[in-house]
Amino acid sequence: MTTLASPAPHAPSARAIWPDILAHEQIWDRIARYCLLIAIFLSGWGLLRVGQINLTFSDFFFLISFAISGLRGRLSVTPFRSLTPFWLAGLVMMLGGLFVGSVFNGDPLRWVNIALQYTVAFLFIPILLMQQEEKMVRIAPLIFMLGITCSEVIGIAASFFLSFHDTLHWLGDGFITGNGRLGSMAGQPNPNGAVVAFSLPMLLYSMRHRLIGSFGGFACLILLLWGLMLSASFTGFAASLLAIFTTLMLMGVRYIFRLGLVAGVAAGLFLASGAPLPKAFQERVGNAVESGDIGQAGTFINRSQLIEEAWGFAEDNTIIGMGVDRYRELSAYDNPVHNLFLLIWNEGGAIAFCGLIILLALICLLAANGLRISRDKGAMAAAVVLVFLIYTLSYPHMYSRMWVMPVMVALAATYAQRRPVQSDAARLIYARPVGPQPLPEF
């Protein structure tokens, strides 16, 4: 008589091991998601670096999330859908022009460094962010805004008790500058003003969608504006005003009236209190606003001299640029021109310049089209992109993640709802995610 062999008493069945595999799978996805949220939260904290290289804590957590998502097969091959080939063409043209200029006139090793920085910022970030689930990217603007608010809290608190000499050794010369300006965790006053300008539309979006309560939102608004004044950045101040106005105008008249009333009451209370403006803010921003003379705004005259010099260089660098980082060496002022368009033209030639124009045009197109999808999200995206464009006119190379992350966060929050859930396999780099897979039912 033959008997059927019974399974070993300790051998787990398929049904028994399925919960363990599922838990393992969820843990890795959860780690990737939380690392990405931490990266977004810290993306404006330029002071937190891994060693002396241009690798921030935000970059570190982002790369962990990117690596896990890549191994899990959850990276989008088309982050911008049908516009992706144009985006890649623009990035290749910009980096290719800079490469040619560096080979002929500069140092190719410098190009390698800047190419890696731009690739992470303009390719890796959208590849990871634009394929996230709607429930995750919906809160991403709130996370970015809270990260900047915490940075301002740290800076404001430090300004009460510490001076430039107290923070110089540990936090560098930009956390609190010698003339009393606040760079906070952004590392310098001007970038600090920029991240505040990025944060304000995200705050309005978060309040509109009830991601944060009225009291909490008002507290964040006060802290952000306080940090903005302490930064004494004229560009940050102008960009913040334009960002708020753009967001409110595109969100609707009723929302403008309500928040305008709150802002008016807050401004009235501040004026009635007789509290003085920060000295650095009054000197660099207040005087220019009161007199209407932009020449009194910060370092406007110095930057104008660099722009005039860059126009003179441009004629000799139309076809082949001078190469990455060569502008600083050739300039009579020992500084790169604070204008991204002129810097890319001089260092990379016309090809690199056209690539930059393609990238910026696509960003503007995506933000404008976002208004058709969601008025509130599109308004936030349009305001954030406007801030980015303002800083392209007043800043050199913008490959730091503090510039690109808020733009991609706003675009991801706008376009997440358009992706159909059933088409995941078509938009992932791998047709089938790697790693543990669900077992069939028995």
C-alpha positions in Angstrom: 0.0 0.0 0.0 1.5 3.3 -1.1 1.0 6.4 1.0 1.3 10.0 0.0 4.3 11.7 1.4 3.3 14.4 3.8 5.1 17.7 3.8 7.9 18.2 6.3 6.4 19.4 9.6 8.5 22.6 9.5 8.2 23.5 5.8 6.1 26.6 5.4 3.4 26.6 2.7 3.1 29.2 0.0 0.3 30.9 1.8 2.4 31.1 5.0 5.4 32.8 3.4 3.2 35.3 1.4 2.7 37.7 4.3 6.5 37.8 4.9 7.2 38.6 1.2 4.5 41.2 1.1 5.8 42.8 4.3 9.3 42.8 2.9 8.1 44.4 -0.3 6.2 47.1 1.6 9.1 47.9 3.8 11.5 48.7 0.9 8.8 50.8 -0.8 8.2 52.6 2.5 11.9 53.3 3.0 12.2 54.8 -0.5 9.1 56.9 0.1 10.3 58.3 3.5 13.8 58.9 2.2 12.3 61.0 -0.6 10.2 63.0 1.8 13.2 63.6 4.0 15.1 64.7 0.9 12.3 67.2 0.0 12.2 68.5 3.6 16.0 69.1 3.6 16.3 70.3 0.0 16.7 73.9 1.1 19.3 73.1 3.8 22.5 73.7 1.9 24.6 73.8 5.1 24.1 70.1 5.9 26.7 68.5 3.7 28.4 65.1 3.5 32.0 66.2 3.9 33.4 69.1 1.9 31.9 68.1 -1.5 28.6 69.4 -3.0 26.6 66.5 -1.6 24.0 67.6 0.9 22.0 65.4 3.3 19.1 66.0 1.0 21.1 64.5 -1.9 22.1 61.6 0.3 18.5 60.6 1.1 17.4 61.3 -2.4 20.0 58.9 -3.8 19.0 56.2 -1.4 15.4 56.6 -2.5 16.5 56.6 -6.2 18.6 53.5 -5.7 15.8 51.5 -4.0 13.2 52.6 -6.5 15.6 51.7 -9.3 16.1 48.2 -7.9 12.4 47.8 -7.4 11.8 48.9 -11.0 9.8 51.9 -10.1 11.5 54.7 -12.0 9.6 56.4 -14.8 11.2 56.2 -18.2 9.0 59.1 -19.4 8.7 61.5 -16.5 7.1 64.2 -18.8 5.2 61.8 -21.0 5.3 62.9 -24.6 7.5 65.9 -23.8 10.3 63.7 -22.4 12.3 63.4 -25.7 12.3 67.2 -25.9 13.4 67.5 -22.3 16.3 65.0 -22.9 17.3 66.8 -26.1 17.4 70.2 -24.2 19.6 68.7 -21.4 21.9 66.9 -23.9 22.3 70.1 -25.9 23.1 72.2 -22.8 25.6 69.7 -21.4 27.0 68.9 -24.9 27.8 72.6 -25.6 29.5 73.0 -22.2 31.5 69.8 -23.0 32.7 71.1 -26.3 33.7 74.4 -24.8 35.6 72.6 -22.0 37.4 70.4 -24.4 38.6 73.2 -26.6 39.1 76.0 -24.1 38.8 74.7 -20.6 39.2 71.6 -18.4 37.1 68.5 -19.2 37.3 67.4 -15.6 35.4 70.5 -14.5 32.7 69.5 -17.0 32.4 66.1 -15.5 31.5 67.6 -12.1 29.0 70.0 -13.4 27.4 67.5 -15.8 26.8 65.1 -12.8 25.2 67.9 -10.9 22.9 69.0 -13.7 22.0 65.3 -14.5 20.9 64.7 -10.9 19.0 67.9 -10.7 17.3 67.9 -14.2 17.0 64.2 -14.9 17.1 62.0 -11.7 14.7 64.2 -9.7 11.9 64.2 -12.3 12.5 60.5 -13.0 11.8 59.7 -9.4 9.3 62.4 -8.4 7.0 62.4 -11.4 6.0 58.7 -11.0 5.1 58.9 -7.3 1.5 58.2 -6.2 -0.9 61.1 -5.9 -1.3 60.7 -2.1 2.5 61.1 -1.7 3.1 64.1 -4.0 0.0 65.8 -2.8 1.8 66.5 0.6 5.2 67.1 -1.0 4.7 70.9 -1.2 3.7 70.9 2.4 6.8 69.0 3.4 9.1 71.4 1.4 7.4 74.4 3.0 7.8 72.9 6.5 11.4 72.2 5.9 12.1 75.9 5.0 10.0 77.1 7.9 12.1 75.0 10.3 15.2 76.4 8.7 13.9 79.9 9.4 13.1 79.1 13.0 16.6 77.9 13.5 18.1 81.0 11.9 15.7 83.4 13.7 16.4 81.8 17.1 20.2 81.9 16.5 20.0 85.6 15.5 18.7 86.5 19.0 21.6 84.8 20.9 24.5 84.5 18.4 26.6 86.8 16.2 28.6 86.3 13.1 31.7 85.4 15.1 29.8 82.9 17.2 28.6 80.9 14.1 31.6 81.4 11.8 33.6 78.4 12.8 30.7 75.9 12.9 28.3 77.2 10.3 30.4 79.3 7.9 30.2 82.9 7.0 26.8 82.7 5.4 24.5 81.5 8.3 24.7 84.9 9.8 26.8 87.3 7.8 29.1 90.1 9.0 26.5 92.8 8.3 23.8 90.9 10.1 22.0 89.2 7.2 20.5 85.7 7.8 21.4 82.8 5.5 20.0 80.2 8.0 20.3 76.6 6.9 20.3 77.6 3.2 23.9 78.7 3.9 23.7 82.2 2.3 21.2 85.1 2.5 20.3 85.2 -1.2 19.5 81.4 -1.4 17.6 81.8 1.8 15.4 84.5 0.3 14.9 82.2 -2.7 13.7 79.2 -0.8 11.3 81.4 1.1 9.9 82.7 -2.2 9.5 79.1 -3.3 7.7 78.2 -0.1 5.1 80.9 -0.1 3.0 79.5 -3.0 3.3 76.0 -1.4 2.0 77.4 1.9 -1.0 79.0 0.1 -1.7 75.7 -1.7 -1.4 73.7 1.6 -3.9 76.1 3.3 -6.2 76.0 0.3 -6.3 72.1 0.4 -6.5 72.0 4.2 -3.2 70.2 4.5 -2.4 72.6 7.3 -4.8 74.4 9.6 -5.4 78.2 9.5 -3.5 78.8 12.8 -0.5 76.7 11.7 -0.5 78.2 8.2 -0.6 81.8 9.7 2.3 80.9 12.0 4.3 79.5 9.1 3.6 82.6 7.1 4.9 84.9 9.9 8.1 82.8 10.3 8.8 82.7 6.5 8.3 86.5 6.1 10.4 87.1 9.2 13.2 85.0 7.8 12.8 86.8 4.5 13.3 90.2 6.1 16.3 89.0 8.0 17.8 87.7 4.8 17.6 91.2 3.4 17.6 89.9 -0.2 16.0 92.3 -2.7 15.6 89.6 -5.3 14.0 87.3 -2.7 11.7 90.1 -1.5 10.6 90.9 -5.1 10.2 87.2 -6.0 8.1 86.6 -2.9 5.7 89.4 -3.7 5.3 88.3 -7.3 4.8 84.6 -6.2 2.1 85.6 -3.7 0.3 87.8 -6.1 0.5 85.2 -8.9 -0.8 82.4 -6.7 -3.7 84.5 -5.3 -4.6 85.9 -8.7 -4.8 82.5 -10.4 -6.6 80.8 -7.4 -9.5 83.2 -7.6 -10.9 86.5 -6.5 -12.6 85.2 -3.3 -9.4 83.7 -2.1 -7.5 86.9 -2.8 -10.0 88.8 -0.7 -9.8 86.5 2.3 -6.1 86.2 2.4 -5.6 89.9 1.5 -7.8 90.8 4.5 -5.6 88.6 6.8 -2.4 90.1 5.3 -3.8 93.6 5.7 -4.6 93.0 9.3 -1.2 91.5 10.0 0.6 94.4 8.3 -1.5 96.9 10.2 -0.7 95.3 13.5 3.0 95.3 12.7 3.0 99.0 11.8 0.9 99.9 14.8 3.4 98.1 17.1 6.2 100.4 16.0 8.5 97.5 15.6 11.6 98.5 13.5 12.6 96.7 10.3 15.8 94.8 10.5 18.7 97.1 9.8 20.1 95.1 6.8 16.6 94.8 5.3 16.1 98.6 5.5 19.5 99.3 4.0 19.3 96.8 1.1 15.6 96.6 0.4 13.7 99.3 2.3 15.7 102.2 0.9 15.3 101.0 -2.7 11.6 100.5 -2.3 11.1 104.0 -0.6 13.2 105.9 -3.2 12.3 103.8 -6.2 16.0 103.6 -7.1 16.9 100.0 -7.9 20.6 101.0 -7.8 20.3 101.0 -4.0 19.1 97.4 -4.0 21.8 95.2 -2.6 24.6 94.5 -5.1 22.6 95.5 -8.2 25.4 97.8 -9.6 28.0 95.1 -9.2 25.9 92.6 -11.0 25.1 95.0 -13.8 28.8 95.4 -14.4 29.2 91.6 -14.7 26.3 91.5 -17.2 27.8 94.3 -19.3 31.1 92.4 -19.3 29.3 89.1 -20.3 27.7 90.8 -23.3 31.2 91.8 -24.4 32.5 88.2 -24.1 29.4 86.8 -25.9 30.6 87.7 -29.4 33.7 85.6 -29.0 31.8 82.5 -27.7 28.9 82.1 -30.1 30.0 78.8 -31.6 32.3 77.3 -29.0 32.1 78.5 -25.4 35.0 79.3 -23.1 34.4 76.1 -21.0 33.0 75.3 -17.6 34.1 77.6 -14.8 36.3 79.6 -17.2 34.2 82.8 -16.9 35.5 83.4 -13.3 39.1 83.1 -14.5 38.7 85.5 -17.4 36.5 88.0 -15.7 38.0 91.3 -14.5 35.8 90.9 -11.4 36.9 87.3 -10.5 33.2 86.3 -10.4 30.8 84.5 -12.8 28.1 86.6 -14.3 24.9 86.4 -12.2 22.7 85.6 -15.1 22.2 81.9 -16.1 21.5 82.7 -19.8 24.6 84.8 -20.3 26.8 82.3 -18.3 25.6 79.3 -20.3 26.0 81.2 -23.6 29.6 82.2 -22.7 30.7 78.9 -21.3 28.8 76.6 -23.7 28.1 78.6 -26.8 24.8 78.8 -28.8 24.1 75.1 -28.6 24.2 75.0 -24.8 22.1 78.2 -24.8 19.4 76.7 -27.0 19.3 73.6 -24.7 18.7 75.8 -21.7 15.9 77.7 -23.5 14.2 74.3 -24.4 14.3 73.2 -20.7 12.9 76.5 -19.4 10.3 76.6 -22.2 9.1 73.1 -21.2 8.9 74.0 -17.5 6.8 77.0 -18.4 4.6 75.0 -20.7 4.0 72.3 -18.0 3.2 75.0 -15.4 0.7 76.8 -17.7 -1.0 73.6 -18.8 -1.3 72.7 -15.1 -4.0 75.4 -14.8 -6.2 73.3 -17.0 -5.9 70.3 -14.7 -6.3 72.0 -11.3 -6.6 75.7 -10.8 -5.1 75.6 -7.3 -2.2 73.3 -8.1 -1.6 75.0 -11.4 -1.4 78.4 -9.6 1.2 77.0 -7.2 3.2 75.5 -10.1 3.1 78.8 -12.1 4.2 80.8 -9.1 7.1 78.5 -8.3 8.3 78.4 -11.9 8.1 82.2 -11.9 10.4 82.4 -8.9 12.8 80.0 -10.7 12.8 82.2 -13.8 13.5 85.3 -11.7 16.6 83.7 -10.3 17.9 82.6 -13.7 18.3 86.4 -14.3 20.2 86.9 -11.1 22.2 83.8 -10.4 25.0 81.7 -12.1 24.8 77.9 -12.5 21.6 76.6 -11.0 22.3 72.8 -10.6 21.9 72.8 -6.8 18.9 70.8 -5.8 17.5 73.7 -3.8 16.6 75.3 -7.2 15.2 72.4 -9.0 13.5 70.4 -6.3 10.7 72.9 -5.5 9.9 73.2 -9.3 9.6 69.5 -9.7 7.6 69.1 -6.5 5.1 71.6 -7.7 4.9 70.0 -11.2 4.6 66.5 -9.6 1.8 67.6 -7.4 0.0 69.1 -10.4 0.3 66.1 -12.8 0.1 63.1 -10.4 -3.7 62.8 -10.8 -3.4 62.5 -14.6 -1.6 59.2 -14.6 -3.9 56.2 -14.9 -3.1 53.5 -12.4 -3.5 50.7 -15.0 -0.6 51.9 -17.2 2.2 51.5 -14.7 4.0 48.8 -16.7 4.2 51.0 -19.7 5.8 54.0 -18.0 8.3 52.1 -15.8 11.9 51.6 -16.8 11.4 47.8 -16.2 8.3 46.3 -17.6 8.1 44.2 -14.4 9.4 45.3 -11.0 12.3 43.4 -9.7 12.4 41.9 -6.2 9.8 39.8 -4.4 6.6 39.3 -6.4 3.1 38.3 -5.2 2.5 34.6 -5.3 -0.5 33.2 -7.2 -3.5 32.2 -5.3 -4.1 28.4 -4.8 
